[in-house]
Amino acid sequence: MSFGIPIIATAVSDIPQLLTDNDTVYLAEPGNSASIAAKMTIIIENYTKALTVGKRGQAYGENNFSIASIGAKLDAFLNAI
């Protein structure tokens, strides 16, 4: 995600709660190769939209998982105690 390119991830664990299918990432069903192939087809057939999804994913990652973001959240938490 940090490179801003479209990615395909499997919808396991809490990933579907963190990332939005067709918005920040392409989510495929775990263990379903046809689902992964379908997401690859979406990316190939509409690469302009796929790049937008990649950029949204990049922004989401920067806003939620960068050192600066995590540091700010930690600082706010510690100041609240």
Sequence and secondary structure as in RCSB ss.txt:
>XXXX:A:sequence
MSFGIPIIATAVSDIPQLLTDNDTVYLAEPGNSASIAAKMTIIIENYTKALTVGKRGQAYGENNFSIASIGAKLD
AFLNAI
>XXXX:A:secstr
 TT    EEE  TTHHHHS BTTTBEEE TT HHHHHHHHHHHHHTHHHHHHHHHHHHHHHHHHHSHHHHHHHHH
HHHHH 
